[in-house]
Each structure stands twice: as structure tokens, then as C-alpha cells.
Amino acid sequence: MKGAAAFAAAVVLAFSLAFPLRAQSVLLDNDYVRVTKDQAPCASASAPGCGVRVIVALGQVHLGSGSSHRMLERGDFAVFRAGQSHAEPEGDSFFEVAFKQNRPPVQSPNEIIPPQKNTIKYDGDDFFIFEENLAVGDTRARHSHSQRVVIQLNRTRLHYWVDGQPEYDRDIEPDGAAFNGPVVHTVKNVGELPLRGVVIEYKPERRPRGD
């Protein structure tokens, strides 16, 4: 048994040396998603634990999959299904958002109110992706979100009215990734630039009648 364990450890070490995942490239890692920057550990669909994932470009990124080739601009994205491989992205910075398999149930607010002034770019079985936009001085009326990955592209400032909480301001920093919980709120852009972001949001799960 000791020999088998030593062999298994050697295989794991060899794999990690051949395909290193830099610790600093992992921005988020929870029970729902793993987000990496400038590395795509799930480019090969055969990589362990890799299911559906999204590549989000922070600049010009060349992305190839089989005979298909795309040039993504800042804020563009590509969705890859489980079992679908692609080449390692080339060019500027990017995020890989990899959805975990066997995740916990999605957390959603009790009241579902679709947000206005956003543009849905992708509508899948379990999640949708929208471009978040809000002009300077503009307000998005009361709305809700389920759990989601938020990638902001502009530096600005928002004022929030969150149900059940005191209102507050928050500075929006670009080129990061956050995993936000369910919420019902109203938002105003009080910064100097339009709000622009890519939001990958889980769809509320069907609940049994009576819940």
C-alpha cells in the first residue's frame, strides 16, 4: 500500500509540474465556481472536475476551438459546454469562470424582480449572462439578483438602497471578479464613468409548491 501511495503522489506531483496552476491566478474558489485570471485550467474538457465554463476577455483575446477562431474584445465572452475543449487563450488578460459540478442549491431572494437597463447576452439552462450598464447619474429601480459572478470593466461609484439595510456608497474597481449573494436593491451611479460589467448569474431553482 505504501508503494501505491508513493506512486500516486509522484503522479500528482508530475501533473502539477507539467500543468502548473499559479496560486495567484485563482481569484475565486468556492462551492459554486472557480475563477482564474490569465490561465484556463479547463481548456481541455478532459481535465478533472471541468464542466461548463466561461472565458471573459479583459482586452483583445484570441480564442480557438477546433476549426473555429474568435477575437474577443474587452467585455466579450465565450461559453464552453462540458466535454467541449478549446485552445489556451492568447493575447491580453482574461478570466476563466468554471462552474463546479455537484454544487449546492442556488441561493435566490424570495422576491424575483428582473433588473432594467441591462442586456442579456446568453441564456443557458442554469445561468444567464448579461452586460451590466448604468449611465452616470442614472438609477436602476428596485430589482433582485441570485448568486452571481460579477466582473466590472469601469471604475466608478454606486449608491445602494438594499432591502433591510442602511443605504451606502461603494467604489467599483475594474478588472476584478466577485461572487455576490442574493439581494433585492436599488442602485444609482454616482461616479464619473458609466457602470459597465459582465454578470454571470445563476437562475433561481424551481421550488416545490408551497415553499
C-alpha positions in Angstrom: 0.0 0.0 0.0 2.8 2.4 0.8 4.3 1.8 -2.6 1.0 2.5 -4.3 0.5 5.7 -2.3 4.0 6.9 -3.2 3.4 6.2 -6.8 0.1 8.2 -6.7 1.8 11.1 -5.0 4.5 11.1 -7.7 1.9 11.1 -10.5 0.1 14.1 -8.8 3.5 15.9 -8.5 4.4 15.3 -12.1 1.0 16.5 -13.3 1.3 19.7 -11.2 4.8 20.4 -12.6 3.6 19.8 -16.2 0.4 21.8 -15.8 1.1 24.4 -13.0 -1.8 26.5 -11.7 -0.3 29.6 -10.2 -1.8 30.3 -6.8 -2.1 34.0 -7.7 -4.1 33.2 -10.8 -7.0 31.8 -8.7 -9.3 34.8 -7.8 -12.3 32.9 -6.5 -12.8 29.3 -5.4 -15.9 28.3 -3.6 -18.6 25.5 -3.8 -20.1 27.1 -6.9 -17.3 28.4 -9.2 -13.6 28.8 -9.6 -12.4 31.9 -11.3 -8.8 32.1 -12.6 -7.0 35.0 -14.3 -4.8 34.5 -17.3 -4.9 30.8 -17.0 -7.5 28.3 -18.4 -7.1 25.1 -16.4 -10.3 23.8 -18.0 -9.3 24.5 -21.6 -9.1 20.7 -22.0 -12.6 19.3 -21.3 -10.9 16.1 -20.0 -9.3 18.0 -17.1 -10.7 16.6 -13.8 -13.8 18.4 -12.5 -14.3 20.7 -15.5 -17.8 21.2 -16.7 -19.4 24.3 -18.2 -17.1 27.4 -18.2 -17.0 30.9 -19.5 -14.0 32.9 -20.9 -14.3 36.6 -20.3 -11.9 38.9 -22.1 -10.3 42.0 -20.5 -8.7 43.1 -23.7 -8.1 41.6 -27.1 -8.0 37.8 -26.7 -7.6 35.2 -29.5 -9.6 32.1 -28.7 -9.6 28.9 -30.8 -11.8 25.8 -30.6 -11.3 23.2 -33.3 -11.6 24.9 -36.6 -13.3 27.9 -35.1 -11.3 31.0 -34.2 -12.6 34.2 -32.5 -11.1 37.5 -31.5 -12.7 38.7 -28.3 -12.7 42.4 -27.3 -12.9 43.7 -23.7 -16.1 42.5 -22.2 -16.8 39.8 -24.8 -17.1 36.2 -23.6 -17.4 32.6 -24.9 -19.3 29.8 -23.2 -18.0 26.2 -23.4 -20.1 23.2 -22.5 -19.0 20.2 -20.6 -16.9 18.0 -23.0 -16.0 20.9 -25.3 -12.3 21.8 -25.4 -10.5 25.0 -26.7 -7.0 26.2 -27.0 -5.3 28.3 -24.3 -6.5 31.9 -24.9 -3.8 34.2 -26.3 -3.3 38.0 -26.1 -4.4 40.2 -23.3 -5.8 39.3 -19.9 -8.9 37.1 -19.4 -10.9 35.3 -16.8 -12.0 31.6 -16.8 -15.2 31.1 -14.8 -15.6 27.3 -14.3 -18.8 26.1 -12.8 -18.5 23.4 -10.2 -20.2 20.1 -10.6 -22.3 18.8 -7.7 -22.7 22.3 -6.4 -25.1 23.2 -3.5 -28.5 24.6 -4.3 -28.6 28.1 -5.7 -29.5 30.8 -3.2 -32.0 33.3 -4.5 -34.1 36.1 -2.9 -37.7 35.4 -2.0 -38.8 38.1 -4.5 -37.7 37.9 -8.1 -37.6 41.3 -9.9 -35.7 41.4 -13.2 -33.3 44.4 -13.4 -34.0 47.0 -16.1 -31.4 48.7 -18.4 -29.2 45.5 -18.7 -28.7 43.5 -21.9 -28.9 39.7 -21.7 -26.2 38.2 -23.9 -26.5 34.5 -23.1 -29.4 32.4 -21.7 -28.5 28.9 -20.6 -30.1 26.1 -18.7 -28.7 27.0 -15.3 -27.4 30.6 -15.7 -27.6 33.6 -17.9 -25.0 36.3 -18.7 -25.8 40.0 -19.1 -24.0 43.2 -19.8 -24.5 45.5 -16.9 -24.9 49.1 -17.9 -25.9 52.2 -15.9 -25.2 55.8 -17.1 -23.7 58.4 -14.8 -26.5 59.9 -12.6 -28.9 57.1 -13.7 -30.8 54.9 -11.2 -31.8 51.3 -11.7 -35.2 50.7 -10.0 -35.6 48.1 -7.3 -34.6 44.7 -8.6 -33.2 41.4 -7.4 -30.3 39.0 -8.1 -29.5 35.4 -7.3 -25.9 34.3 -6.6 -23.6 35.5 -9.4 -20.1 36.3 -10.6 -19.6 40.0 -11.3 -16.7 41.3 -13.4 -16.6 45.1 -13.6 -14.9 46.9 -16.5 -15.1 50.6 -15.5 -14.0 52.4 -12.3 -17.0 54.3 -10.9 -19.1 54.7 -7.7 -22.5 53.4 -6.8 -25.1 54.3 -4.2 -27.2 51.4 -2.9 -30.5 51.0 -1.2 -30.6 47.4 -0.1 -33.8 45.9 1.4 -33.5 45.8 5.2 -30.1 47.6 5.3 -29.0 51.3 5.6 -28.1 52.9 2.3 -24.4 53.2 1.4 -21.9 54.1 -1.4 -19.3 51.7 -2.8 -16.4 52.3 -5.2 -16.4 50.0 -8.2 -12.9 48.7 -9.2 -12.3 47.3 -12.7 -10.7 44.0 -13.7 -11.6 42.0 -10.7 -14.1 39.2 -10.1 -16.5 38.9 -7.2 -19.1 36.3 -6.1 -22.1 38.1 -4.8 -25.0 36.6 -2.8 -28.8 37.1 -3.4 -30.1 40.6 -2.9 -33.0 43.0 -3.6 -31.8 46.5 -4.0 -32.0 49.9 -5.9 -28.8 51.3 -7.4 -27.7 54.8 -8.6 -24.5 55.6 -10.5 -22.9 58.5 -8.6 -19.5 58.1 -10.2 -17.7 59.8 -13.1 -17.9 56.9 -15.6 -20.8 54.7 -16.8 -21.2 51.4 -15.0 -20.1 48.5 -17.3 -19.7 44.9 -16.3 -20.3 41.3 -17.2 -22.5 39.4 -14.8 -22.9 35.6 -14.8 -25.9 34.9 -12.7 -27.5 31.6 -11.6 -31.1 31.1 -12.4 -33.4 30.6 -9.4 -34.0 26.9 -9.0 -37.6 25.6 -9.1 -39.0 25.3 -5.7 -41.7 22.8 -4.6 -45.2 24.3 -4.4 -45.9 25.7 -1.0 -42.3 26.9 -0.4 
